[in-house]
Amino acid sequence: MKIFSQLWIYRRFLLILFTPLLLLPLPLIIRTKEAECAYTLFVVAIFWLTEALPLGVSALLPALMFPMFGIMASKEVAAAYFKDFHLLLIGVICLATSIEKWNLHKRIALKMVMIIGVNPAWLTLGFMMSCGFLSMWLSNTSTAAMVMPIVEAVAQQIIGAEAEVDALEMNCATGSTNEALELDESVSECEASDWKEKTKEVNGYTNGEGHTVCEIEKEKNTETGRKYRNQKDHMMCKVMCLCIAYSSTIGGLTTITGTSTNLIFAEQFNTRYPDCQCINFGSWFILCIPITIIIMLLSWVWLQWLFLGFNFKEMFRCGKEKTAREQASAQVIKEEYTKLGPISYPEIITLVLFILMALLWFTREPGFIPGWSSLFLQYPGFATDSTAALLIGLLFFIIPAKTLSRTSNGENTIFDYTPLITWKEFQSCMPWEITILVGGGFALAEGCEVSKLSAWIGSKLTPLGSLPMWLIILISSLIVTSVTEVASNPATITIFLPILSPLAEAIHVNPLYILIPTTLCTSFAFLLPVANPPNAIVFSYGHLKVIDMVKAGLGVNIIGVAVVMLAVTTWAVPLFDLQTYPGWAPGLSTVNNTGP
């Protein structure tokens, strides 16, 4: 047993050592460029899936191995590591940095929840909508980390208000209070007079920093490892946690910039098919906004039914007074929003630039009317979404974060010039590992093309063309949905895109027919806490067990795959003309030319 424990400690080192050695017969026996490229692909893929090395370090292996095998020169591999994607990512991170720095995300999330209402079911939907909207523009990790402390505070306050009501009812039943008819009045008086004290005792949090545990009725339910008044409170905390984790991921599907997998797909697709101009911010948004809304609503129904039961009568009751839960939720959300104070000058500027960036993305090539890119007819295709992102991103480093203020004498006060964001703040938010990881994926894809490995794979996958198209899409979607549960989403999409593109060309099908659902399903990592960062963040709050995430995530995965299948066989068909083999894809003769 001691030997096994030592081997387990060094499992990563052993994996790094033996993976290249065990796969070495592949290039030694089959002395072709295809085999050598496949060897590199397998080694990098195993390291990505197992995370034996950091993802960014594994992504640098093609820069070492391709020149050694004579597949690509070192200069050519290095050029593949930096693409238009990275410029777009820089602009988006500038926006995200400013949003986080000036707390615009909290204002948006709290305001949307205040509009939706405070019924527990509607409150959950409000948080899902807030997270979904924020994750369109921010990373799903940042979104979950921002919103989860607010959700935790609301959950604490709801449980506290319920405990107070139960105490009053108990006192009434034992004759310690006035007549039962005075109970409602006593409840409201207690809520009105002792609200601030109750908040201090229950919450124990500080303006979104860190997180707390439920501290109500500590002597109860000790077997669960948490402190809840009853099972219903525990279920409510589970639903709120899961709705944040899942909506943070689902919302990112909506925009090209919403998730790294969407960005990787767009860059690799545009690199492989440079003549296709159909994938842009506007077309992707039109395709995915119905998908996001449907998945979000069905996931909300599923979570409500699984943990709390779906009580239509309670949800849609009209003309009745708010319960103690609803009053508690409304109060804590209102107090949190009040803490933010009036909207500040940096928030206004960030919001204006945020809207301007979205407008520039939408209007570059809207399709039904000429976009602003048509102003540069002599340079077609030169201006991309990254051009607009960089333009707005640059403004964050130029526009001052403060305005001149005047004294009582009417004179301007002197202050140091500070932009909305600084380079140090930008660096702290920039996901450098994802940047290198994506670059490694581009290098692998280019190596597969140069070595003719992509064409060879396509020729071997040709028999799949005899299967119905919907079955091919379903199989590929289920495969990536399963793999992404144990591997990172960027690594999964980077591995499968170079394989599925030749498959589509080999069976003479529009590549978008297979690549779009595969890309979307790569984000469906809902089963395990380690599947993606939002899952890990909400799991760390202690309300959930692994089996809870598995049960809930399995249903959301099924919903997601079903909705994506529906989309790609209905409104996506006329949007991208999926029924015909496009002229921008390689011809059949080119695809079948597999080389030696």
C-alpha positions as CSV (number, residue, x, y, z in Angstrom):
1,M,0.0,0.0,0.0
2,K,2.9,2.3,0.7
3,I,4.2,1.8,-2.8
4,F,0.8,2.6,-4.3
5,S,0.5,5.8,-2.2
6,Q,3.9,6.9,-3.4
7,L,3.0,6.2,-7.0
8,W,-0.2,8.2,-6.5
9,I,1.8,11.1,-5.2
10,Y,4.0,11.1,-8.3
11,R,1.1,10.2,-10.7
12,R,1.5,13.4,-12.7
13,F,5.2,13.0,-13.1
14,L,4.7,9.4,-14.2
15,L,2.1,10.5,-16.7
16,I,4.4,13.1,-18.1
17,L,7.2,10.6,-18.4
18,F,5.4,7.6,-19.8
19,T,2.8,9.2,-22.1
20,P,5.4,10.2,-24.8
21,L,7.3,7.0,-24.4
22,L,4.3,4.7,-24.8
23,L,3.1,6.6,-27.9
24,L,6.6,6.8,-29.4
25,P,6.1,3.7,-31.6
26,L,3.5,5.6,-33.6
27,P,6.0,7.9,-35.4
28,L,8.8,5.4,-35.3
29,I,6.9,2.6,-37.1
30,I,4.6,4.7,-39.3
31,R,7.2,7.1,-40.8
32,T,4.8,9.7,-42.2
33,K,4.1,13.3,-41.4
34,E,0.5,12.3,-40.6
35,A,1.7,9.9,-37.9
36,E,4.2,12.4,-36.4
37,C,1.5,15.1,-36.2
38,A,-0.9,12.5,-34.7
39,Y,1.7,11.7,-32.1
40,T,2.0,15.4,-31.1
41,L,-1.8,15.7,-31.1
42,F,-2.2,12.6,-28.8
43,V,0.5,13.8,-26.3
44,V,-0.9,17.3,-26.0
45,A,-4.5,16.0,-25.8
46,I,-3.7,13.6,-23.0
47,F,-1.9,16.3,-21.1
48,W,-4.8,18.6,-21.6
49,L,-7.4,16.0,-20.5
50,T,-5.4,14.9,-17.4
51,E,-3.9,18.4,-16.7
52,A,-0.7,16.6,-15.8
53,L,1.0,19.8,-16.9
54,P,-0.6,23.3,-16.7
55,L,-2.8,23.8,-19.7
56,G,-0.7,26.7,-20.9
57,V,2.5,24.7,-20.7
58,S,1.0,21.8,-22.6
59,A,-0.1,24.2,-25.3
60,L,3.6,25.1,-25.9
61,L,4.5,21.5,-26.9
62,P,3.6,22.0,-30.6
63,A,6.1,24.8,-30.8
64,L,8.7,22.3,-29.7
65,M,7.6,19.1,-31.5
66,F,6.5,20.4,-34.9
67,P,10.0,21.8,-35.8
68,M,11.7,18.6,-34.5
69,F,9.5,16.4,-36.7
70,G,9.9,18.7,-39.7
71,I,6.2,19.5,-39.9
72,M,6.5,23.2,-39.6
73,A,9.3,25.7,-39.2
74,S,9.7,27.3,-35.8
75,K,8.8,30.7,-37.2
76,E,5.6,29.4,-38.8
77,V,4.5,27.7,-35.5
78,A,5.2,30.8,-33.5
79,A,3.1,32.9,-35.9
80,A,0.2,30.5,-35.3
81,Y,0.1,31.3,-31.6
82,F,-1.2,34.8,-32.0
83,K,-4.3,35.5,-34.0
84,D,-7.1,38.0,-34.3
85,F,-8.8,36.2,-31.4
86,H,-6.2,37.6,-29.0
87,L,-6.8,41.2,-30.0
88,L,-10.6,40.6,-29.5
89,L,-9.9,39.1,-26.1
90,I,-7.8,42.1,-25.0
91,G,-10.6,44.5,-25.8
92,V,-13.2,42.4,-24.0
93,I,-11.0,42.1,-20.9
94,C,-10.5,45.9,-20.8
95,L,-14.3,46.2,-20.6
96,A,-14.6,43.4,-18.0
97,T,-11.9,45.0,-15.9
98,S,-13.7,48.3,-15.8
99,I,-17.0,46.7,-15.0
100,E,-15.5,44.8,-12.1
101,K,-13.5,47.7,-10.8
102,W,-16.4,50.2,-10.6
103,N,-19.0,47.6,-9.4
104,L,-21.3,48.1,-12.4
105,H,-21.9,44.3,-12.3
106,K,-23.5,44.6,-8.9
107,R,-25.8,47.5,-9.9
108,I,-27.0,45.6,-13.0
109,A,-27.6,42.3,-11.1
110,L,-29.4,43.9,-8.2
111,K,-31.5,46.2,-10.4
112,M,-32.7,43.3,-12.5
113,V,-33.6,41.2,-9.5
114,M,-35.5,44.2,-8.0
115,I,-37.5,44.4,-11.2
116,I,-38.3,40.7,-11.4
117,G,-39.7,40.4,-7.9
118,V,-39.0,38.6,-4.6
119,N,-41.1,35.5,-4.7
120,P,-38.6,32.7,-4.2
121,A,-39.2,31.1,-7.6
122,W,-39.2,34.5,-9.4
123,L,-36.2,35.6,-7.3
124,T,-34.3,32.6,-8.6
125,L,-35.3,33.4,-12.1
126,G,-34.2,37.0,-11.5
127,F,-30.7,35.9,-10.4
128,M,-30.5,33.6,-13.4
129,M,-31.4,36.4,-15.8
130,S,-28.9,38.7,-14.1
131,C,-26.1,36.2,-14.3
132,G,-27.0,35.2,-17.9
133,F,-26.8,38.8,-19.0
134,L,-23.5,39.5,-17.2
135,S,-21.9,36.4,-18.6
136,M,-22.6,37.5,-22.2
137,W,-19.9,40.1,-21.7
138,L,-17.8,38.8,-18.7
139,S,-16.3,35.4,-18.1
140,N,-18.5,32.8,-16.4
141,T,-16.0,32.6,-13.6
142,S,-16.1,36.3,-12.9
143,T,-19.9,36.4,-13.1
144,A,-20.4,33.6,-10.6
145,A,-17.8,35.1,-8.2
146,M,-19.5,38.5,-8.4
147,V,-23.1,37.5,-7.9
148,M,-22.7,34.5,-5.5
149,P,-22.0,36.7,-2.4
150,I,-25.2,38.6,-3.0
151,V,-27.2,35.4,-3.5
152,E,-25.8,34.0,-0.2
153,A,-26.7,37.2,1.7
154,V,-30.3,37.0,0.3
155,A,-30.5,33.3,1.3
156,Q,-29.3,34.2,4.9
157,Q,-31.9,36.9,5.2
158,I,-34.7,34.8,4.0
159,I,-33.9,32.1,6.5
160,G,-33.6,34.6,9.3
161,A,-37.0,36.2,8.6
162,E,-38.6,32.7,8.5
163,A,-37.0,31.9,11.9
164,E,-38.4,35.1,13.3
165,V,-41.9,34.3,12.1
166,D,-41.7,30.8,13.5
167,A,-40.6,32.2,16.9
168,L,-43.5,34.5,17.0
169,E,-46.0,31.8,16.1
170,M,-44.5,29.6,18.8
171,N,-44.9,32.3,21.4
172,C,-48.5,32.8,20.3
173,A,-49.3,29.1,20.6
174,T,-47.9,29.0,24.1
175,G,-49.8,32.1,25.2
176,S,-46.7,34.3,25.6
177,T,-48.0,36.9,23.2
178,N,-51.3,38.6,22.5
179,E,-54.2,37.0,20.7
180,A,-53.6,35.0,17.5
181,L,-55.4,37.7,15.6
182,E,-52.6,40.1,16.4
183,L,-49.9,37.7,15.0
184,D,-49.6,39.3,11.6
185,E,-49.3,42.8,13.1
186,S,-46.7,41.5,15.6
187,V,-44.7,40.0,12.7
188,S,-44.6,43.2,10.7
189,E,-43.8,45.3,13.8
190,C,-40.9,43.0,14.6
191,E,-39.7,43.1,11.0
192,A,-39.9,46.8,11.0
193,S,-38.2,47.5,14.4
194,D,-35.6,44.9,14.5
195,W,-34.6,44.6,10.9
196,K,-31.2,46.1,11.1
197,E,-30.2,44.1,14.2
198,K,-31.5,40.9,12.4
199,T,-29.4,41.7,9.3
200,K,-26.3,42.1,11.4
201,E,-26.8,38.9,13.3
202,V,-27.7,36.7,10.3
203,N,-25.6,37.9,7.4
204,G,-22.1,38.5,8.6
205,Y,-20.8,39.5,5.1
206,T,-19.1,42.6,3.9
207,N,-20.2,44.1,0.6
208,G,-19.6,41.1,-1.6
209,E,-16.2,40.1,-0.3
210,G,-15.8,36.5,0.6
211,H,-18.8,34.4,1.5
212,T,-20.6,33.1,4.6
213,V,-22.4,30.0,5.8
214,C,-25.9,29.8,7.0
215,E,-25.9,30.7,10.7
216,I,-29.5,30.2,11.6
217,E,-30.6,27.7,14.2
218,K,-27.2,26.2,14.7
219,E,-28.4,23.4,16.8
220,K,-30.6,21.9,14.1
221,N,-29.8,19.5,11.2
222,T,-26.2,18.9,12.3
223,E,-26.1,15.7,10.3
224,T,-26.1,17.7,7.1
225,G,-23.0,19.6,8.0
226,R,-24.9,22.9,7.5
227,K,-27.3,24.9,9.7
228,Y,-30.8,25.1,8.3
229,R,-34.2,25.5,10.0
230,N,-35.7,22.8,7.9
231,Q,-35.3,20.8,4.7
232,K,-37.0,23.4,2.6
233,D,-34.4,26.1,3.5
234,H,-31.7,23.6,2.6
235,M,-33.3,23.0,-0.8
236,M,-33.8,26.7,-1.4
237,C,-30.0,27.3,-0.8
238,K,-29.2,24.5,-3.3
239,V,-31.5,25.9,-6.0
240,M,-30.0,29.4,-5.6
241,C,-26.4,28.1,-5.8
242,L,-27.1,25.9,-8.9
243,C,-29.0,28.7,-10.7
244,I,-25.9,30.9,-10.4
245,A,-23.5,28.2,-11.6
246,Y,-25.7,27.1,-14.6
247,S,-26.8,30.6,-15.7
248,S,-23.2,31.9,-15.6
249,T,-22.4,29.2,-18.2
250,I,-25.6,29.3,-20.2
251,G,-25.5,33.1,-20.7
252,G,-22.1,32.9,-22.3
253,L,-23.5,31.0,-25.2
254,T,-25.2,34.0,-26.5
255,T,-22.3,36.0,-27.8
256,I,-19.1,35.2,-29.6
257,T,-17.2,36.8,-26.8
258,G,-19.2,35.2,-24.0
259,T,-17.1,32.1,-23.7
260,S,-13.6,31.1,-24.7
261,T,-15.0,28.1,-26.6
262,N,-17.1,30.4,-28.8
263,L,-14.0,32.5,-29.5
264,I,-11.9,29.5,-30.3
265,F,-14.5,28.2,-32.7
266,A,-14.8,31.6,-34.5
267,E,-11.1,32.0,-34.9
268,Q,-10.4,28.4,-36.0
269,F,-13.4,28.5,-38.4
270,N,-12.4,31.8,-40.0
271,T,-8.8,30.5,-40.3
272,R,-9.9,27.3,-42.0
273,Y,-12.6,28.9,-44.2
274,P,-11.4,32.4,-44.9
275,D,-13.9,32.9,-47.7
276,C,-16.9,32.5,-45.3
277,Q,-18.1,35.7,-43.8
278,C,-21.3,34.3,-42.2
279,I,-19.9,34.0,-38.6
280,N,-19.9,37.3,-36.9
281,F,-21.2,38.8,-33.7
282,G,-24.7,39.6,-35.1
283,S,-25.3,36.3,-36.7
284,W,-24.2,34.3,-33.7
285,F,-26.4,36.4,-31.4
286,I,-29.4,35.9,-33.6
287,L,-28.8,32.1,-33.6
288,C,-28.1,31.8,-29.8
289,I,-30.4,34.2,-28.0
290,P,-33.4,31.9,-28.5
291,I,-31.2,28.9,-27.4
292,T,-30.1,30.7,-24.3
293,I,-33.6,31.8,-23.3
294,I,-35.1,28.4,-23.8
295,I,-32.3,26.5,-21.9
296,M,-32.5,29.1,-19.1
297,L,-36.2,28.8,-18.7
298,L,-36.3,25.0,-18.9
299,S,-33.4,24.7,-16.5
300,W,-35.2,27.0,-14.1
301,V,-38.3,24.8,-14.2
302,W,-36.1,21.7,-13.8
303,L,-34.3,23.0,-10.7
304,Q,-37.6,24.2,-9.1
305,W,-39.3,20.9,-9.7
306,L,-36.3,18.8,-8.6
307,F,-35.6,20.6,-5.3
308,L,-38.7,22.7,-4.3
309,G,-41.6,21.3,-6.4
310,F,-43.3,23.5,-9.0
311,N,-46.3,25.1,-7.3
312,F,-48.0,27.1,-10.0
313,K,-50.7,28.3,-7.5
314,E,-48.0,29.8,-5.2
315,M,-46.0,31.3,-8.0
316,F,-48.7,33.0,-9.9
317,R,-50.8,34.2,-6.9
318,C,-52.1,37.7,-7.5
319,G,-53.3,40.4,-5.1
320,K,-51.9,38.8,-2.0
321,E,-49.5,40.3,0.5
322,K,-45.9,39.4,0.4
323,T,-44.8,36.6,2.7
324,A,-42.0,37.0,5.3
325,R,-39.6,35.4,2.8
326,E,-40.4,37.8,0.1
327,Q,-40.2,40.8,2.4
328,A,-36.8,39.6,3.6
329,S,-35.5,39.2,0.1
330,A,-36.8,42.6,-1.0
331,Q,-35.2,44.3,2.0
332,V,-31.7,42.8,1.6
333,I,-31.7,43.4,-2.1
334,K,-32.8,47.0,-1.6
335,E,-30.2,47.5,1.1
336,E,-27.5,46.1,-1.1
337,Y,-28.5,48.4,-3.9
338,T,-28.6,51.4,-1.5
339,K,-25.0,50.7,-0.4
340,L,-23.9,51.3,-4.0
341,G,-25.1,54.9,-3.8
342,P,-26.0,56.9,-6.8
343,I,-24.5,55.9,-10.1
344,S,-21.0,57.3,-10.4
345,Y,-19.2,59.0,-13.3
346,P,-16.9,55.9,-13.9
347,E,-20.0,53.6,-14.0
348,I,-21.7,55.9,-16.5
349,I,-18.7,56.0,-18.8
350,T,-18.2,52.2,-18.5
351,L,-21.9,51.7,-19.3
352,V,-21.7,54.0,-22.3
353,L,-18.5,52.3,-23.7
354,F,-20.1,48.9,-23.0
355,I,-23.2,49.8,-25.1
356,L,-21.0,51.4,-27.8
357,M,-18.9,48.2,-28.1
358,A,-22.0,46.1,-28.5
359,L,-23.4,48.5,-31.1
360,L,-20.2,48.4,-33.1
361,W,-20.2,44.6,-33.0
362,F,-23.8,44.4,-34.1
363,T,-23.5,47.0,-36.9
364,R,-20.3,45.9,-38.5
365,E,-21.9,43.5,-40.9
366,P,-25.6,43.1,-39.8
367,G,-26.5,41.4,-43.1
368,F,-29.8,42.9,-43.9
369,I,-28.3,46.4,-44.3
370,P,-24.8,47.7,-45.0
371,G,-22.7,47.9,-41.9
372,W,-19.9,50.4,-40.9
373,S,-17.3,48.1,-42.4
374,S,-18.7,49.0,-45.8
375,L,-17.1,52.4,-45.3
376,F,-13.8,50.8,-46.1
377,L,-14.7,49.1,-49.4
378,Q,-11.2,49.3,-50.7
379,Y,-10.1,47.1,-47.7
380,P,-12.8,44.3,-47.6
381,G,-12.5,42.1,-44.5
382,F,-9.8,44.2,-42.9
383,A,-12.0,45.5,-40.1
384,T,-13.3,42.7,-37.7
385,D,-14.9,42.5,-34.3
386,S,-11.4,42.8,-32.8
387,T,-11.1,46.2,-34.4
388,A,-14.1,47.6,-32.5
389,A,-13.0,45.8,-29.3
390,L,-9.5,47.3,-29.4
391,L,-10.9,50.8,-30.2
392,I,-13.2,50.7,-27.1
393,G,-10.5,49.0,-25.0
394,L,-8.1,51.8,-25.8
395,L,-10.5,54.4,-24.5
396,F,-10.5,52.7,-21.1
397,F,-6.8,53.7,-20.8
398,I,-7.4,57.3,-22.0
399,I,-10.7,58.5,-20.4
400,P,-10.0,59.9,-16.8
401,A,-11.7,58.1,-13.9
402,K,-12.5,61.4,-12.2
403,T,-14.0,64.8,-13.2
404,L,-12.9,68.2,-12.1
405,S,-14.8,69.3,-9.0
406,R,-15.3,72.8,-7.9
407,T,-14.8,74.3,-4.4
408,S,-17.2,76.7,-2.7
409,N,-15.2,79.5,-4.3
410,G,-15.9,78.1,-7.8
411,E,-12.3,77.0,-8.4
412,N,-11.3,73.7,-9.8
413,T,-9.6,71.2,-7.5
414,I,-6.4,69.6,-8.6
415,F,-6.2,65.9,-8.8
416,D,-3.9,63.3,-10.3
417,Y,-4.9,62.0,-13.7
418,T,-6.0,58.4,-13.5
419,P,-7.7,56.5,-16.4
420,L,-10.7,54.2,-15.9
421,I,-8.3,51.2,-15.7
422,T,-4.6,50.9,-15.4
423,W,-2.3,48.4,-17.0
424,K,-1.7,46.6,-13.7
425,E,-5.5,46.1,-13.2
426,F,-5.8,44.9,-16.8
427,Q,-3.0,42.4,-16.3
428,S,-4.6,41.0,-13.2
429,C,-7.8,40.2,-15.2
430,M,-6.2,39.0,-18.4
431,P,-6.4,35.2,-18.7
432,W,-2.9,34.6,-20.0
433,E,-3.2,30.8,-19.7
434,I,-6.3,30.8,-21.9
435,T,-4.4,33.0,-24.4
436,I,-1.5,30.5,-24.7
437,L,-3.9,27.5,-24.7
438,V,-5.8,29.0,-27.6
439,G,-2.6,29.7,-29.4
440,G,-1.5,26.1,-29.0
441,G,-4.9,25.0,-30.4
442,F,-4.3,27.2,-33.5
443,A,-0.8,25.7,-33.9
444,L,-2.2,22.1,-33.7
445,A,-4.9,22.9,-36.2
446,E,-2.3,24.4,-38.6
447,G,0.0,21.4,-38.1
448,C,-2.9,19.0,-38.9
449,E,-3.5,20.9,-42.2
450,V,0.2,21.0,-43.2
451,S,0.9,17.4,-42.4
452,K,-2.4,16.3,-44.2
453,L,-3.6,14.6,-41.0
454,S,-6.9,16.4,-41.3
455,A,-7.5,15.1,-44.8
456,W,-6.6,11.5,-43.7
457,I,-9.0,11.7,-40.8
458,G,-11.7,13.0,-43.1
459,S,-11.2,10.1,-45.5
460,K,-11.5,7.5,-42.7
461,L,-14.7,9.1,-41.4
462,T,-16.4,9.1,-44.7
463,P,-18.5,6.0,-43.9
464,L,-20.4,8.1,-41.3
465,G,-22.0,9.9,-44.2
466,S,-24.4,6.9,-44.5
467,L,-25.9,7.8,-41.1
468,P,-28.8,10.3,-40.8
469,M,-27.5,13.8,-40.3
470,W,-29.4,14.3,-37.0
471,L,-27.7,11.2,-35.7
472,I,-24.2,12.4,-36.6
473,I,-24.9,15.7,-34.9
474,L,-26.3,14.0,-31.8
475,I,-23.3,11.6,-31.5
476,S,-20.8,14.4,-31.8
477,S,-22.7,16.6,-29.3
478,L,-23.0,13.8,-26.8
479,I,-19.3,13.0,-27.1
480,V,-18.1,16.5,-26.4
481,T,-20.6,17.0,-23.7
482,S,-19.2,13.9,-21.9
483,V,-15.5,14.8,-22.5
484,T,-16.0,18.4,-21.3
485,E,-17.1,17.1,-17.9
486,V,-13.6,15.9,-17.1
487,A,-11.6,18.2,-19.3
488,S,-11.5,22.0,-19.6
489,N,-13.9,23.5,-22.2
490,P,-11.2,25.2,-24.2
491,A,-9.1,22.0,-24.4
492,T,-12.1,20.0,-25.5
493,I,-13.1,22.3,-28.3
494,T,-9.5,22.7,-29.4
495,I,-9.1,18.9,-29.7
496,F,-12.4,18.2,-31.6
497,L,-12.5,21.1,-34.1
498,P,-9.7,19.8,-36.2
499,I,-11.4,16.4,-36.3
500,L,-15.0,17.4,-37.0
501,S,-14.1,19.9,-39.8
502,P,-12.6,17.2,-42.0
503,L,-15.6,14.9,-41.2
504,A,-18.0,17.5,-42.5
505,E,-16.0,18.0,-45.6
506,A,-15.6,14.2,-46.2
507,I,-19.4,13.6,-46.0
508,H,-20.0,16.7,-48.1
509,V,-22.1,18.5,-45.4
510,N,-22.0,22.2,-44.5
511,P,-19.3,22.3,-41.8
512,L,-21.4,24.6,-39.7
513,Y,-24.0,21.9,-39.4
514,I,-21.7,19.9,-37.2
515,L,-19.4,22.6,-35.7
516,I,-22.1,24.9,-34.3
517,P,-23.8,22.2,-32.1
518,T,-20.5,20.8,-31.1
519,T,-19.2,24.2,-30.0
520,L,-22.3,25.0,-28.0
521,C,-22.4,21.5,-26.3
522,T,-18.8,21.9,-25.3
523,S,-20.0,24.5,-22.7
524,F,-22.4,22.0,-21.1
525,A,-20.2,21.1,-18.2
526,F,-22.8,20.9,-15.5
527,L,-22.4,17.5,-13.7
528,L,-19.3,17.9,-11.5
529,P,-17.9,20.6,-9.2
530,V,-14.6,20.3,-11.1
531,A,-16.2,20.5,-14.6
532,N,-15.9,24.3,-14.8
533,P,-15.0,27.2,-12.4
534,P,-18.6,28.4,-11.7
535,N,-19.5,24.9,-10.5
536,A,-16.5,25.0,-8.2
537,I,-17.3,28.5,-6.9
538,V,-20.9,27.7,-5.8
539,F,-19.8,24.2,-4.5
540,S,-17.3,25.9,-2.2
541,Y,-20.2,27.6,-0.3
542,G,-21.1,24.2,1.3
543,H,-24.8,24.0,0.4
544,L,-24.3,21.3,-2.2
545,K,-23.2,17.7,-2.4
546,V,-21.7,16.1,-5.5
547,I,-24.8,14.0,-6.0
548,D,-26.9,17.2,-6.0
549,M,-24.9,18.6,-8.9
550,V,-25.0,15.3,-10.8
551,K,-28.7,14.9,-10.5
552,A,-29.4,18.6,-11.5
553,G,-26.6,18.7,-14.1
554,L,-27.8,15.6,-15.9
555,G,-31.2,17.2,-16.5
556,V,-29.6,20.5,-17.7
557,N,-27.2,18.6,-20.0
558,I,-30.2,16.8,-21.6
559,I,-32.1,20.0,-21.9
560,G,-29.1,21.8,-23.5
561,V,-28.4,19.1,-26.1
562,A,-32.1,18.8,-27.0
563,V,-32.5,22.6,-27.5
564,V,-29.3,22.8,-29.5
565,M,-30.5,19.9,-31.7
566,L,-33.8,21.8,-32.1
567,A,-32.0,25.0,-33.1
568,V,-29.7,23.5,-35.6
569,T,-32.5,21.7,-37.4
570,T,-34.9,24.7,-37.5
571,W,-34.0,28.4,-37.4
572,A,-30.2,27.8,-37.9
573,V,-31.0,26.2,-41.3
574,P,-32.1,29.4,-43.1
575,L,-29.8,31.6,-41.1
576,F,-26.6,29.8,-42.4
577,D,-28.1,27.9,-45.4
578,L,-27.1,24.6,-43.8
579,Q,-28.9,22.4,-46.3
580,T,-26.4,23.1,-49.1
581,Y,-22.7,22.5,-49.3
582,P,-21.2,26.0,-49.4
583,G,-18.7,27.3,-52.0
584,W,-16.3,28.5,-49.3
585,A,-15.7,24.9,-48.2
586,P,-13.2,22.7,-50.0
587,G,-14.5,20.8,-53.0
588,L,-15.0,17.0,-53.0
589,S,-11.9,16.4,-55.1
590,T,-9.8,18.4,-52.7
591,V,-11.2,16.6,-49.6
592,N,-10.4,13.2,-51.1
593,N,-6.8,14.1,-51.9
594,T,-5.4,12.5,-48.8
595,G,-1.8,12.4,-49.9
596,P,0.6,9.7,-48.9
